[in-house]
Amino acid sequence: MEREKLSKGYVQVYTGDGKGKTTAALGLALRASGRGMRTYIGQFMKGQQYGELEALRDHPLITIEQYGDVRCIHREEVTPEHVAQAHRGLERAREAMRSGQYDIMVLDEVNVSIWFGLLTVGEVLDFLEEKPERVEVVLTGRRAPLELIERADLVTEMREVKHYYQQGVMARKGIER
């Protein structure tokens, strides 16, 4: 399959309290792969075994890497190691973007990383300044800072209307993880 190139890459933000931000980014990567485009997905704050890792492990056009702890953390539990993981992740994503191998860069949960204090808005804005003209960048996660929303070309907010978490249903394999 011939690799199609974007004539211009934009910055997208998927944010909000509703379900579906990571799923939307993964769907974009899958759609792009059908056109021969390569996607790099860096998952911040994630070190757990999510279904997408297994599904994409051998995908020739989608690379997925995680930069996080094996367990979910709360803001008050942030350690210097969590900060270091996020910084290593941002640097790894920067290297991938500079490599010229990828048409799309997804920084999954980067917005939450900022909210947790693992990264600064300035560091992510600096990353966006290095974006090559033909590379699309997708930033996901709740609580996107206003500076990223203003910088973005497309912003989608997932709004929770009703969720079964409120009834005590935890994340299910194959659906949320």
DABEL-V938482 format. One record per backbone hydrogen bond with DSSP energy under -1.0 kcal/mol. NH is the residue of the N-H (numbers start at 1). CO is the residue of the C=O. If there is no record, write none. Layout:
NH;CO, NH;CO
This chain:
4;35, 9;133, 12;137, 13;154, 14;139, 15;156, 18;158, 24;20, 25;21, 26;22, 27;23, 28;24, 29;25, 30;26, 31;27, 32;28, 33;29, 34;30, 35;32, 36;33, 37;32, 39;61, 40;104, 41;63, 42;106, 43;65, 44;108, 45;67, 50;48, 51;177, 53;50, 55;51, 56;52, 59;56, 63;39, 65;41, 67;43, 77;74, 78;75, 83;79, 84;80, 85;81, 86;82, 87;83, 88;84, 89;85, 90;86, 91;87, 92;88, 93;89, 94;90, 95;91, 96;92, 97;93, 98;94, 99;95, 103;38, 104;38, 105;136, 106;40, 107;138, 108;42, 110;107, 111;140, 113;109, 114;110, 115;111, 116;112, 117;114, 118;113, 119;113, 124;120, 125;121, 126;122, 127;123, 128;124, 129;125, 131;128, 135;132, 136;103, 137;10, 138;105, 139;12, 140;107, 141;14, 149;145, 150;146, 151;147, 152;148, 153;11, 154;11, 156;13, 158;15, 166;163, 167;164, 168;165, 169;164, 175;172, 176;172, 177;172
